[in-house]
Amino acid sequence: MRKIEHLGIAVKDLAASNELFSKLLNVQPYKTERVESEGVNTSFFRTGETKIELLEATNPDSPIAKFIEKRGEGIHHIAFDVADIHAEVSRLKEEGFIVLNETPKPGADNKLVVFLHPKSTNGVLIELCQEQ
Ligand code: ZN
């Protein structure tokens, strides 16, 4: 794991949160993207070396909708940048972590992503991402 690539924050209203975070960070989102397979609309802000990803559900069955229902808005995941996602997945599996998708899938922002189950990581959803 090389660094925290971004923090993911679950929000109810992406347009409103884009305005809020633009004021907070004093920068506009550099990208907004719909990831249909994940049921999310996302936007990304650069903050120095790292990024903030805002996630809004596109439908009531979206994992983001379920997260907000259970826990309210807030930090949803921490994403780590990795050089070799396949090698990291094997290493972490061997260490006993629960990998949600063993085959990396295309995520937002041109990344290959794998998620670790929060049950195995003290309640925090972990995303591994590798630049494509
Ligand atoms: Zn993410």
Residues whose N, C-alpha, C, O or C-beta is under 5 A from the ligand:
A	BS01	ZN	G8 E53 A79 E127
